Amino acid sequence: MKLNYRIVVFAAAVLFGLFFSAPSLLQTEKGAKITLGLDLQGGLHMLLGVKTEEAVTSRLKSMASSIKHFTDRNQILIDDLGVSEEHIAFTLLDSDDATQLQELFDELEGEAVAVDGERYTVTLTPEAVEQTKKQSVDQAIETIRNRLDQFGLAEPTVARQGEEKILVELPGIKTQEEEQRARELISRAAKLELMAVDEERNMRVFSMTPSEASTYGDVILEDAIHPQMKHLVKEIPILDGSMLTNAQVAFDQNNRPVINFSLNAEGAQIFGDFTGKNVGNHLAIVLDGKVYSAPVINERIGGGSGQISGNYSVMEAQDLAIALRSGALLAPIILLEKRSVGPSLGADSIEASMIALIGGFLLVVVFMMLYYRGAGVIANIALVANLFIILAVMALFGATLTLPGMAGIVLTVGMAVDANVIIAERVRELLYEGVSIHKAIEQGYDNAMRAILDANITTLIAAVVLYAYGTGAIKGFAITISIGILASMLTAILGTHGIYQMLEPRIQKTRNLALWFGTKGEK
C-alpha cells in the first residue's frame, strides 16, 4: 500500500465529517448541532396578515406630531390641528408665518400640501401611500424576527407570503403557555406614545362620548391597570416609540417590575421642551392604546428617559421590553391561520425518515458489495463518508433539518453511489478489453468524469434555482441536495480514486478481478 494526496484529502474530509457531526449524532452539550425543523420536533405554524392601511394613518399621526412640535418651537400659531384616516388639517392664524412653515414641509417626505386661504390640508402622495404599506410589511417581518431572536427560539422562520402576509414557523413550541406567549410577543404592537392629558375637560371624561371628544381633538383611552378608569388625552401624541432607543426591566421601591426607557436626541429635546412648558399638568404614558400611568409633571425632565409601570409579572415585563426594543409595528398584525405540530407527530416523521434512510442505505450497500465486490466496498466507504460530511457541514452552518431535507439526504444516498457505479462500469469495460489494471483504473476515472460532472452540475443548478425561488421546506431540500452533491464529488471521485491507487499494488499482486471488481476480466 502507498499513500497519495487523494487519500490524504479523503482522510481529512472523513475526520472533518466525524468531528463536526458527532455533537448532532450524540446530542452532546457542546459543539455546533443541526437544528430540527418544525415538522420534525413539533412547533407552531402561523400565517399572519398586516393591516397596511393603518400604517398610513400612523404615518399621518407622526407627521402631525412633527407639525405641532415645529410650530410650538418656532412660535407659529395654528388652530384646529386634527388627523383623519386620509389627511391632516389645520388653520394658520398668522399668514406671515407661511414662509417659515414651508421649511417644515420641505423637510417632510411624500406629502402633498393644499392651501385654501389660511386652511392647510396635508395628505400623502399615492407613491408615499404604497411605499408606506410595503414598508409596514417589511418592518413587520424584521421586527417579528428580532423579537423571536431575543425571545430565544432556535431557528424561527419569518418570511413574506404574497403582498401582505407573513409566514412564521416556531420549532420547539410544545406547551400551550409557550404558544400563547409567542403569539402575544409577535402580535403585540408595542406602540409607545407620550400624550398630553386634556386638563380642562378630563373631569368630564365619563360623561363624554368618543365623537364629542374628537370635536376637541381628543381621544378617550382606557387605563391599563384599572380598566374602569378613563383618560381624556390629546389625539396627536407629543412623541412616539420611533424615538425610543432602549428599554430594560428594572424594579421599583416595592420590588415590582417596571420598564425604564430612553429616547434619542430628538425625542429627548421634544420631551424636555414639553415638560418644561407643562409643569403642573399630567403626562400620559400610553402603550398600545392604553394608559399605563399619567403622572404630574413637577419639573422639566431632561435626559430623555422615562418609566412604564404596571401590574405585570417579571416575564411579562421582559416580553414587553423585548417588544419595545425591537420596535413598534407600523401596522396591526392579525392571525389568518394557525397549525400546531405536536412533538409526537415530529417523532413519527423522524422515525419514518430514519427507516427510509437506513433501509435505502442498507439495500444500496448490500447490492454494491454483491455486484461489484471490492469496488462495491470502496463505494460504500465513500457513501458513509459522504453522509458524515453532509451532517458536519449542516451542523457547522447551523442549518435546520426538515422533512424535505431528510428526503434530500435519502436521495443523496442514491446519487452518491451512482458516480461509483459509473466508474466501476467504465473500469470493468476496460478490463473486458484486456487493458492492464493500472490503465483500466486511470482511464476508467477519465472516461466516467464527463458523465459524472454533467449529472452533478445540472442537478446542482436545479438545486440553486429551488433555493432561490422556493419557500422554507423547498429551501431545506435544496440545501441538503447541494451539500450532498458537493460531498459526493469529493468522496466518490477523489476519495475512491485515492483508495484504488493505495490498493493497486495488492490488486496487481492477486490479480483476482472477480474479488476486486466483480468481473472475470477479458472476454
Secondary structure, 3 states (H helix, E strand, C coil): CCCCHHHHHHHHHHHHHHHHHHHHHHCCCCCCCCEECHHHHCEEEEEEEECHHHHHHHHHHHHHHHHHHHHHHCCCCEEEEEECCCEEEEEECCHHHHHHHHHHHHHCCCEEEEEECCEEEEEECHHHHHHHHHHHHHHHHHHHHHHHHHHCCCCCEEEEECCCEEEEEEECCCCHHHHHHHHHHHHCCCCEEEEEECCCCHHHHHHCCHHHHHHCCEEEEEECCCCCCEEEEECCCCEEHHHEEEEEEEECCCCCEEEEEEECHHHHHHHHHHHHHCCCCEEEEEECCEEEECCECCCCCCCCEEEEECCCCHHHHHHHHHHHHHCCCCCCEEEEEEEEECHHHHHHHHHHHHHHHHHHHHHHHHHHHHHHCHHHHHHHHHHHHHHHHHHHHHHHCCCEECHHHHHHHHHHHHHHHHHHHHHHHHHHHHHHCCCCHHHHHHHHHHHHHHHHHHHHHHHHHHHHHHHHHCCHHHHHHHHHHHHHHHHHHHHHHHHHHHHHHHHHHHHHHHCCHHHHHCCCCCC
